[in-house]
Amino acid sequence: MAVQGAQVDVAAPWPGVVQEVMVAVGDSVQEEDDLLALESMKMITPVPAPAPGRVVAIHVNVGDVVTAGARLVTLER
C-alpha cells in the first residue's frame, strides 16, 4: 500500500490472475472489505482494503495476470 496525500494504492501482494473484482468505482469500503480475488497456485485469495475509503480507480480486469506489487485499486480516504 502506497499513500499519496488522500489516496491509497492497493498493490498485489503476490503474482496471480484476477478472478473477480468485487467493487466498482464510487463504492465506499471499510478496512478489510474484499476488493478483488487473485488466483495463485490454484488458490483463490481475496485482497482486502487496507483502510476505509472510496474506490476512485480499478486498474485491472478479470483475467488479467498481475505481478507482485502491481497496482490493483486506488482508494481515496
C-alpha positions in Angstrom: 0.0 0.0 0.0 1.4 3.4 -1.0 -0.2 6.5 0.4 -0.1 9.7 -1.7 -2.0 12.5 0.1 -5.5 11.3 0.4 -5.2 8.4 -2.0 -4.1 4.8 -1.2 -2.9 2.5 -4.0 -3.6 -1.2 -3.2 -1.0 -3.4 -4.7 -0.9 -7.1 -5.5 0.6 -9.0 -2.5 1.8 -11.7 -4.9 1.7 -12.6 -8.6 -1.6 -14.1 -9.8 -4.6 -13.9 -12.1 -7.5 -11.6 -11.2 -10.6 -13.9 -10.7 -13.2 -11.4 -9.5 -13.5 -7.7 -9.0 -15.9 -7.1 -6.1 -16.1 -3.3 -6.1 -16.9 -0.6 -8.6 -15.6 3.0 -8.9 -17.6 5.1 -6.4 -18.1 2.3 -3.9 -17.4 3.1 -0.3 -15.4 0.4 1.5 -14.3 -0.3 5.1 -10.9 -1.6 6.2 -10.7 -5.4 5.5 -13.6 -5.3 2.9 -12.7 -7.6 -0.1 -11.8 -5.6 -3.2 -10.9 -8.4 -5.6 -9.8 -12.0 -5.7 -6.5 -13.3 -7.0 -5.7 -16.9 -8.0 -2.2 -18.1 -7.4 -1.0 -21.7 -7.3 -4.6 -22.9 -7.7 -5.8 -21.0 -4.6 -8.2 -18.0 -4.8 -7.5 -15.4 -2.1 -9.3 -12.1 -1.5 -7.4 -8.9 -1.5 -8.8 -6.6 1.3 -8.9 -2.9 1.6 -6.1 -1.7 3.8 -8.1 1.3 5.0 -11.6 2.8 4.7 -12.3 4.9 1.7 -14.0 5.3 -1.7 -12.9 3.4 -4.8 -11.6 6.0 -7.3 -10.0 3.7 -9.8 -9.7 0.0 -10.7 -6.6 -0.8 -12.7 -7.3 -4.4 -13.5 -9.9 -6.6 -15.2 -11.0 -10.2 -14.6 -8.4 -12.5 -16.3 -5.5 -10.1 -16.0 -2.2 -11.6 -15.0 -0.5 -9.3 -12.4 2.9 -9.3 -10.8 3.6 -8.8 -7.1 3.4 -5.1 -6.4 1.2 -4.3 -9.4 -1.3 -1.5 -8.7 -4.8 -3.0 -8.5 -7.2 -0.4 -7.0 -6.9 3.2 -5.8 -8.9 4.3 -2.8 -9.5 7.9 -1.6 -9.6 8.5 2.1 
